[in-house]
């Protein structure tokens, strides 16, 4: 039968990893199966191996003195040999401390290795015993995973021979040679004369030639061998050479990481080829026809930039547009005659030549603000202010849904979070969670009031953004006119603090804090992403849709508003107590607040008797014929009572609370802040379904406002004639007598009519009380009314006697 071998056997013979061999054998059907450590393992014959494995195996077999690759694999395991700097060394050449470490590892693993090979104990018991042995030998603990890596690495080196008495397989991968040279020779070795000489030979460090690059690498590898022979540990020698190459200023790679990667890759090729410089020379010009493309013509470059900017910064579309319009020179189009099927194709040299300028021009094309935001910026120095000099606030729609009970039922929302911080220390002062899509100036003013109650007002002022934070009169007041006294202007909070407004997002320190807070809260329930529309967290969106249809409750997957506020409080407290970099230099915001606070200049906090100055907004207004008109939440409301009627046409100061959406009443004073009057809000009855009582109250409120004018009219009416307002009329005595007779006759008729009307009303009242049908004709209404009255008195008298009899 043709012998077959496992991937591990092939890997050991070739000095490669078993994983790499398995990848090379992927897709090749195994030729047999072998039982290794109780498991069925696939095997392959030499004839089944791909050419990429057969040729190296044959070369190794010939080098080791075997007839063919089968003989090499069948002979057993090739013993692992230690090496330093890519060269094999004997135990006599290894440094004593490396040998001592190997002896300790051998003592710690000896018993466990035999148990693993025998396979008679569970792996958990073997690991527990082995970890105890390791701790007793080395004096410290290691993890179980690290212990198993040591065991498996040692078994791999042993190759199944079961020879655990030798020290070779227990040596570290990073060995050092035994120190045999004198210290003077070692110092001479560390000077790196060969490498330094070649570094100085490079004429243009920024653009070294191919030959210069090759000789620098060759000198570095020669120095590496010299250092290894002098007994220096390999990783130390490698680090020393990389530092020298990096600090030389010669561009050998694009980054330090690429330089380190190139060092290892080139050194392996250099060792494999026997230390020849040709092994590390750049072969691209010979192997792939590599050549440097000529520079793009300046006119073509400008044309391509313009076309890309016209197409929204898309370079590929700009390139196609320029080719279609035949706007490029013959030299440029002749270099790229081959058409590509991909619309996004742009030659690499073209894209590299215009990308940076397209981005710059695209920003300017969007507008001056975009160009300013995406251009250079000013780094601020906050040493000119102390803690609590300036407060800053901003709003954020947080990335989580929560549920809240509303008059319409349970509703899920994200709400608006208003966050206030100290500008100097980034200390979070407070926040407000507003359960609506948009917030108002009233919410901002209420939040400022709460911060005042805890910390006081800032020494200088508030540093807000623009928009409602700048334009709301409830916060910053109205426009100022230096010719008017302050009492005639709507001041907002400007009479207590100053206001400044940021022009760019970068000027707001609270923006970065909001970003960090969002990072901290991502793991909480209800997260829908930074951009709910584009991020599309499908599971949470499906649950929200089902909850809106009533299929599942919001409580099953969302936090309530109370729970969400508690979570935010914990996050804010944790942030205030954690050290921060930047301007805080490692201090926490809380520690910075206490350290940088100017205790010589305390903050202003209004006492309880003056707190109304902040809790109420002051606004000068003129009383109109309908009262005082104020707008809340976009709806106008009128305020009036009996006392406002006497102030029509006069200027007053209106004070209304800022913590109510629509106040039930306001307070007015004169312009000197004296004579306060409480004025209720008007009653607004329904247009068609108003009940009598509500309508009478609304009419009475309006009548009370108008009562002043009527009362004043009655007071001054007698003065009209005295003031000569009418001309005197002359008449004879006969005309006067006729007029007097007419007046007396009409008064007598009117009195009789009124008496009859009153009698009829009384009759109708008694008829309704007794359930009688109204009489169609009554000759003497007054007599009938007297009859009903006698009946009423008789009934009352009879009921009174009955009650007395019952008492007796």
NUMAR-934734 format. One record per residue (C-alpha): z, x, y. Coordinates in steps of 0.001 Angstrom, whole numbers, padded with zeros to 6 digits, always signed. Each point is the difference from the previous one (the first is absolute). Example, Ala and Ser with C-alpha at 12.3 -4.5 7.8 and 13.67 -1.06 7.14 Angstrom:
// residues 2
+007800+012300-004500-000660+001370+003440
***
This chain:
// residues 808
+000000+000000+000000-000709+001132+003561+003304+000973+001682+001021-002006+003052+002412+000860+002809+002071-001886+002554-000501+000161+003763+003266+001932+000293-001247+002685-002433-003265+000345+001897+001847+000188+003325+002370+002698-001265-002859+002100-001318-001892-000237+003307+003065+000313+002255-000635-003380+001608+001989-003218+000273-000233-002637-002715-000701-002625+002667-003123+001847+001110-001200+000329-003584+000505-003740-000612-002015-000790+003123-002824+002245-001266+000122-001787-003384-000029-003495+001502-002728-002070-001611-000313+002237-003099+001070-001712-003204+002739+001979-001833-000911+001591-003325+003414-000538-001572+003660-000786+000426+003032+002297-000352+003676-000981-000172+001856+001943+002714+003765-000654+000396-000394-003241-001922-002869-001307+002161-003704-000353-000803-001944+002417+002217-003789+000131+000390-001788+003222-001068-003512+001378+000516-002083+002627-001761-001528+002912+001902-003459-001490-000419+001086-003193+001756+001197+001845+003096-002238-000073+003099-001805+003161+001041+002464+000474+002894+002721+000613-002633-001956+001672-002832-001342+002875+002110+003417+001080+001420+001584-000307-003456-002639+002241-001533+000503+002594+002737+003785-000036-000473-000385+000311-003791-002288+002996+000383+002366+001624+002494+003000-000490-002343-001838+001358-003070-000688-003263-001878-003261-000892-001747-000454-003318+001798+001837-002766+001858+001129-001679-003243+001703+003205-001103+001705+000244+003366+001338-003572-000160+000915+000215-003706+001916+003269+000427+002847-001847+001723+001472+000210+003441-000745+002750+002470+003353+001243+001182+000826-000618+003636+000413+003164+002063+001819+000318+003341-001979+001208+003032+000656+001162+003563-002713-000399+002586-002529-001009-002670+000651+003023-002218+001888-000096-003300+003245+001940-000138+002429+000942-002759+003709-000711-000035+000639+003607+000971-001870-000558+003290+001859-003210+000949+002845+000192+002527+003528-000155-001514+000991-003164+001843-003025-001817-001475+001026+001110-003490+003558-001187+000616-001259-003441+001069-002135-000167-003158+003003+000849-002215+002045-002785+001623-002807-002523-000462-000411+001086-003633+003714-000514-000600-000067-003423+001711-003108-001338-001820+000193+001661-003425+001764-002832-001838-001967-002751+001717-003379+001591-000806+000757+000055-003710+001089-003655+000095-003142-001063+001855-002257+001776-002523+001916-001485-002963-000169-003495+001462+003099-001158-001849+001996-001153+003041-000704-002549+002725-001315+001489+003231+002924-001423+001983+002538+001864-002162-002003+003231+000164-000187-000261+003791+003723-000742+000382+000951+003024-002127-002554+002227+001715+001213-000926+003478+003557+000900-000963-001179+003383-001340-001982+000657+003165+002977-000774+002247+002336+002219-002034-002445+002951+000213-001209-000277+003606+003069-001685+001515-001875-002882+001675-001723-003243-000968-003702-000886-000018-001776-003311-000440-001127-001164-003406-003626+000017+001116+000211+003641+001095+001704+000920-003274-002804-001589-002027-002594+001879+002078+001728+003282-000915+000038-000955-003703-003635-001115-000096-001169+003073+001925+001801+002290-002434-001438-001807-003039-003469+000235+001529+000396+003762+000365+001273+000243-003587-003065-001874-001191+001677-001366-003120+000966+003413-001416+003683-000886+000101+000965+003520+001140+002801-000593+002507+001609+003446-000412-002326+001816+002386+000573-000008+003773-003654-000244+001046-000283-003784-000230+003177-000463+002084-001147+002107+002979-000645-001659+003359-003523-000571+001316+000903+002011+003102+000841+003477-001280+000694+003276+001751-000680+003486-001272+002748+002496-000529+000569+002091+003133-001039+003573-000804-001184+001314+003378+002107+001577+002704+000885-001945+003107-002251+002216+002111-002954-000836-002182+000902-003710+000141+000124+000040+003783-003369+001716+000045-001355-002740-002274+001287-002750+002291-001932+001430+002948-003253-001581-001305-002140+002774+001489-003160-000969-001873+000115-003631+001110+000891+000890+003603-002939+002407+000193-002487-002643-001097+001511-002587+002319-000630+002310+002960-003621+000445-001114-000822-003654+000656-001902-000143+003294+000209-003749+000714+003174-001467-001541-001151-003550+000760-003322+000486-001827+000309+002706-002688-003169+000888-001896-000403-000511-003745+000513+003679-000754+003060+000222+002254+001558-003042-001690-000665+001434-003461+001544+003387+000807+003091-001578+001599+000639-002089-003120-000616+003022-002254+002485+002105+001997+002587-002787-000156-000303-000234-003799+000275+003777-000381+003188-000105+002038+001243-002838-002242-000424+002174-003099+001721+002919+001705+002980-002153+000978+000266-001439-003532-000018+003506-001513+002723+000987+002471+002234-002711-001533-000326-002702+002637+000220-003572-001237-003440-001618+000054+000816-002989+002228+001557+002343+002589-003020+002298+000012-002321-002992+000312+001969-001431+002907+000007+003369+001784-003771+000379-000284-000655-003596+001125+002187+000551+003089-001940+003136+000866-003357-001737-000410+001081-003032+001997+001450+002028+002894-003032+002292+000174-002012-002639+001867-002964+000344-002358-001368-003385-001027-000111+000066-003807+000710-003739-000486+000304-003202+002032+003769-000340-000446+003023+001869-001463-000150-002289-003023-003671+000822-000579+000776+003711+000425+002682-000213-002712-002348-001892-002314-002828+002474+000566+002370+002917-000687+000907-001309-003457-003556-000985-000878-001590+003278+001107+002758+002125-001524-000546-001638-003408-003749+000739+000212+000717+003540+001194+002335+000700-002974-002402-001585-002490-002890+002197+001182+002037+003200-000115+000751+000309+003702-003623+000087+001197-000700-001129+003609-003120-001802-001170+002195-002533-001811+001399-001313+003295-003144+000300+002148-001487-003175+001502-002830-000963-002361-001239-003059+001893-003012+001649+001705-001388+001250-003334+000920-002943-002231-000725-003043+002162-002369+001203+002721+002851-000266+002525-001063+000482+003611+001410-000905+003363-001875-002837+001658-001329+000646+003483+001965-001455+002891-000863-003530+001143-001994-000064+003234+002108-001041+002993-002372-002823+001018+000025-001381-003520+003784+000245-000131+000365-002001+003219-002494-002607-001217+001849-000461-003293+003339-000308+001829-001451-002688+002277-001477-001972-002910+003239+000169-001990+002073-001182+002987-002441-002869+000627+000571-001095-003602+003786-000123+000234+000622+003616-000998-001881-000317-003321-001730+003353-000469-002167-001095-002939-001421-002961+001925-000601+002210+003051-001812+002556-002180-002284-002688-001480-000674-001467+003445-001007+003397+001432-002339+000653-002974-001548-003459+000248-000698+000444+003717-001335+003530-000548+002382+001383+002647+000825+003298-001717-001891+003272+000231-002414+001163-002711+002344+002823-001025+002802-002435-000789-002086-002624-001811-001892+002643-002017+003255+001302-001509+000913-003421-001361-003257-001444-001329+001525-001473-003160+001088-003605+000444+003243-001179-001595+000577-003398-001570+003514-000132+001470+000301-001468+003479+003108+002064+000642-001800+003301-000650+000056+002508+002831-000649+003737-000526+003289+001859-000117-000953+002427+002775-001022-002908+002272+003206-001927-000628+002104+003121+000550-001789+000795+003287+000551-003397+001684+003057-001674-001610+002636+001234+002455-002118-000773+003081-000899-003469-001312+003677-000833-000314+000672+001162+003558-002972-001878+001456+000784-003107-002039+003477-000178+001516-001398+000311+003527-002670-002582-000809+002729-002498-000930+001575+000380+003412+002177+002265+002125+003240-001365-001484-001092+000733-003582-001112+003490+001005+003355+000605+001683+001989-001323-002964-001926+002118-002516-000167+003104+002173+002544+002563+001113+003446-001347+000817+003086+001111+001892+003104+001074-001891+003026-001207+001939+003193+001914+000667+002962-002400-000169+002581+002487+001238-000091-001581+003480+001794-003150-001168+003224-000706-001829+000858-002550-002629+000035-003572+001405-002055+000897+003080-003021-001947-001240-000289-002732-002612-003297-000905-001636-001045-003125-001862-003015-001079-001989-001086-002728-002379-001248+000302-003571-001234-002475-002554+001790+001425-003028-001744+000256-003348+002225-002457-001899+000096-003763-000369+003342-001795-000049+000878-003677-000271+001881-002198+002445+000921-003678+000125-001700-001812+002899-000173-003681+000993-003251-000186-001987+001660+001493-003114+000094+003485-001536-002610+002311+001522-001020+003616-000681-000699+002171+003015-000094+003603+001182+001332-000632+003485+000272+002445+002871+002560+002808+000052+000992+001295+003439+001532+003486-000263+001876+001800+002791+000738+003759-000089+001333+002711+002267-002871+002149+001274+001879+003323-000074+001628-000247-003435-002156-002600-001856+003272-001824-000705-000640-003610-001064+002001-002223+002348-000833-003389-001449-002722-002343-001159-000951-003666-000017-001963-001835-002720-001993-002868+001514-001328-002470-002576-003236-000841+001750-003458+001531+000231+000489+000861+003675+003096+000825+001990+000809-000844+003612+001631+001680+002957+003080-002108-000726+000423+001801-003352-000293+003393+001714+002539-000960+002674+002408-001320-002639-000285+003285-001957+000687+002004+003154+003089-002119+000612+001345+000758-003498-000584+003727+000475+001842-000212+003330+002954-001661-001707+000208+002882-002527-001043+003128+001897-000492-001012+003619-003093+000327+002167-001909+003321+000069+000839+002364+002845-003569+000066+001299-002055-002719-001617-002270-001286-002759-003190+001719-001184-002147-002855-001343-003624-000498-000911-002315-002213+001986-001031-003593-000598+002860-002501-000019+002525+002859+000320-001469+000751+003438-001343-003319+001247+002842-002370-000923+001963-000947+003113+002928-000862-002214+000341+003765-000672-001467+002016+002854-000111-002684+002700-002867-000946+002285-002003+002034+002453+001974+001769+002671-000535-000322+003714+002019+002407+002113-000004-002442+002942+001964-002645-001934+003689+000243-000871+000901+000305-003676+001413-003499-000161-003469-001435+000727-001569+001764-003008+000120-000506-003750+001776+003176-001052+000387-000278-003770+002097+003001-001075-001432+002297+002652+003099-000322+002151+001976+001781-002778-002439+002502-001584-003398+001603+000515-003074-000642-002120-002717+002390-001139-002907-000886-002236-001810+002231-002506-003770+000231+000212-000662+001321-003530+001641-000601-003409+000855+003712-000266+002294-000311+003021+002213-002464-001906+002559+001756-002204+000856-003343-001598-003458-000123-001645+000813+002948-002277+003395-001490-000845-001621-003289-000996-002332+001941-002299+002929+001736-001711+001827-003314-000375-003071-001513-001652-000102+002917-002448+003645-000561-000918-000448-003734-000675-003139+000040-002163+001936-000385-003261+001675-003260+001101-001283-003417-001195-002726-001733+001990-002020+003120+000943-003641-000832+000848-001248+003348+001337-000501+001539+003423-003107-002133+000512+000375-003257-001917-003695-000899+000249-001431+003274-001329+002819+001271-002246+000017-003203-002072+003100+000183-002155-001334-002581-002410+003155-000893-001938+002091-000813+003053-002925-001894+001567-000378-002111-003134+003693-000827+000011-000146-000949+003685-002933-002321-000690+001848-001639-002892+003190-000387+002070-001935-001658+002847-001286-002543-002543+003541-000599-001248-000579+001438-003481+002685+002705+000253+002948+000402+002405-000054+002648+002717+003469+001129-001110-001417+001287-003295-001868+002916+001580+000995+000278+003682+003133+000852+001925+001495-002556+002351+000107+000791+003697+003725+000773-000232-000569+002402-002932-002963+001623+001768+002069+000567+003149+002743+001625-002099-002539+002317-001607-001344+000970+003420+003517+000702+001233+000593+002333-002961-003281+001810+000624+000756+000424+003712+003522+001275-000701-001320+002469-002566-002632+001236+002453+002589+000463+002769+002137+002148-002340-002796+002179-001459-001025+003317+001522-003347-000052+001828-002325+002808+000992-002020+000376+003168+001900-000292+003246+003294-000660-001840-000118+003335-001835+001566-001301-003211+002637-002219+001642+000288-003628-000984-000694-002533+002786+003662-001050-000089+001237+003594+000349-002550+000671+002752+001130-003143+001872+003588+001266+000071-000938+003617+000745-002533-000670+002778+001859-002880+001664+000985+000754+003613+003622-001145+000004+000354+001020+003662-002383-002833+000894+001011-003070-002071-002238-003028-000496+000265-003300+001880+001267-002993-001958+000543-003213+001942+003388-001717-000480+000202-003534-001355+000198-001605+003436-003277+001684+001037-001862-000209-003310-001839-003079+001258-002077+002330+002189-001680+001270-003181+000272-003153-002100-001684-002132+002676-003308+000581+001694-000084-000395+003776-003094-001471+001613-000544-001190+003598-001699-003428+000164-000591-002879+002398+001229-003492-000856-002876-002496-000087-000072-003791+000209+000180-000083-003830+002698+002652-000354-000327+003548-001371-002851+000834-002392+000585+002788-002591-002254+000981-002904+001424+000843-003449-002149+000827-003041-003092-001009+001963+001291-003506+000793+001136-001134+003490+003433-001619+000374+001561-001686+003049+003632+000280+001047+001608-002402+002471+003088-002101+000739+001628-001787+002945+000773+003266+001789-003519+001468-000129-001366-002874+002102+001798+001368+003041-001578+003458-000541-003651-001085-000024-002087+002538+001922+002749+002652-000058+000017+003387-001779+002658+000482-002661+000855+002569-002668-000515-001372-003497+002122+001455-002816-000894-000857-003601+001234+001490-003317-002313+002359-001884+001439-000663-003453-001311-003589-000185-003616-000865-000645+000192-003058+002306+003323-000283+001888+001626-003394+000335+001037+000786+003576-000363+002633+002691+002206+001170+002829-001184+000206+003587+001629+001702+002959-001004+000592+003557-001721+003255+000902+003395+001606+000636+001077-000753-003610+002482-002640+001175+000580-003709-000659-001047-000124-003698-001340-003313-001341-000685-000804-003671-003312-001862-000389-000954-001683-003317-003467-000034-001519-001974-003222+000450-000035-002598-002757-003547-000424-001341-000324-003421-001694-002839-000640-002468-003082-001376+001663-000361-003185-002088+003039-000318-002252+002814+000664+002461+003065-002196-000455+001585-001761+002935+003081+002170+000166-001987+003295+000021-002408-001319+002575+002843-001223+002243+001660+003435-000174-003238+001761+000953-000602-002432+002887+003610+000357+001098-000342+003789+000079-003062-000259+002235+001734-002627+002184+002999+002300+000432-002336+002706+001295-001542-002521+002448+003353-001520+001033+000601+002535+002736-003091-001074+001939+000850-003682-000249+003605+000575+001050-001099+002074+002943-002472-002685+001022+002745-002633+000075+002173+002312+002075-002597+000645+002652-001637-003428-000003+002345-001451+002674-000977+002867+002247-003683-000883+000084+000251-002542+002895+002538+001985+001978-002306+002921+000034-002715-002141+001637-002211-000096-003017-001200-003630+000745-001106-001892+003130+002161-002915+001298-001523-003497-000477+000484-002753+002676-000061-003794-000906+001098-003330+001550+003006-002066-001179-002093-002715-001695-001852+002503-002215+003284+001563-000970+001521-003408-000901-002969-000960-002227+000275+003315-001815+003742-000479-000541-000582-003506-001441-002683+001301-002412+002267+002809-001241+002946-002369-000622-002197-002546-001858-001506+002707-002218+003433+001439-000771+001272-003458-001043-003021-000581-002274+000345+003488-001459+003714-000563-000720-000745-003291-001833-002753+001639-002008+002232+002920-000945+002749-002419-001037-002390-001911-002262-001411+003213-001504+003535+001209-000735+000805-003414-001578-003106+000172-002195+000923+003525-001138+003505-001159-000910-001393-002999-001927-002405+002190-001964+002856+002386-000838+002187-002822-001409-002938-001448-001937-000710+003325-001663+003702+000471-000828+000152-003499-001650-003400+000213-001674-001443-002905+001984-003632-000461+000836-000663+000415+003739-000301-003317+001851-003365-000724+001535+001328-001957+003030+003433-000148+001599+000556-002138+003060+003219+001647+001149+000242+003614-001320+003275+000640+001778+001682-003009-001633-001266+001039-003473+001284+003550+000580+003434-001435+000906-000051-001944-003264-000727+003153-002053+002782+001814+001814+002477-002817-000831-001026+000196-003664+000543+003767+000048+003493-000346+001500+000911-002710-002511-001100+002221-002886+002035+002882+001346+003054-002247+000432-000312-001394-003516-000389+003475-001563+003069+001205+001940+002193-002909-001330-001198+000673-003510+001032+003647+000255+003458-001004+001336+000472-002374-002983-000921+002752-002403+002559+002328+001604+002706-002642-000240
***
